[in-house]
Amino acid sequence: MGATENGSSVQPFKFLIYGRTGWIGGLLGKLCEAQKIEYVYGSGRLEDRPSLESDIASIRPTHVFNAAGVTGRPNVDWCESHKVETIRTNVVGTLTLADVCREKGLVLINYATGCIFEYDADHLLGSGVGFKEEDTPNFIGSFYSKTKAMVEDLIKNYENVCTLRVRMPISSDLSNPRNFITKISRYEKVVDIPNSMTILDELLPISIEMAKRNLTGIYNFTNPGVVSHNEILEMYREYIDPSFTWKNFTLEEQAKVIVAPRSNNELDATKLNKEFPELLPIKESLIKYVFKPNQKTRVA
């Protein structure tokens, strides 16, 4: 199978997934089970080339998925004080996996980040003008984002890689501490800025379909449009908890309680939407995939 041929391959699919203990990696396994796709979690470490070669030789996958990476716990501020560990996985590891996959003629679906941009004079907040796939990252406020921007710049030279720019991921599992809704509902104060976001319940199945179609290149992997923190929390109050309250604060006030600045942006989802016309706008997707399934209140 050619790595960059667009079109379905004839043999049955077998996916090799890295990131078994991660949120996206775990969800991918469940999706494969639901779709009856054979899959195996890789045991090799991304930065250890021989271990990756061994995985591929023994598993013989049709496609590889990289959902491994360092985001930091409890958040990206961890990366500011663990720079070598962040480089080892996010830079050395990701590039090594891409290189091994290219050598073996395999498409790599790489879950990356869209937190490498911030609103600027050409992409004003509220303008509806989003950053496109070919735009150069302009946000390196956090070390995490800096490493991700570096990798994206290098990995785009690999014609076998499909880079998916995920942003502020949300799922219907409101108990998951990685879920953006869960995070902001537990914060003492939140900023209120419109952002592009990724509804995993809708988009992760699309990433599997992208692998089946052997799509490569960079994709803004977000639902079309933007939604603000307050709009999400208003939905939370409407569908989940009518007594829920929250407080806002400014970016300047937020800066005093975090180590590294955070990215705020709108990504242009036209390219993904063209490939998948059924993709829902962010607010519709939130209601359909997240709030309706979890509804505890009576909504007229």
Disulfide bonds with the S-S distance in Angstrom:
none
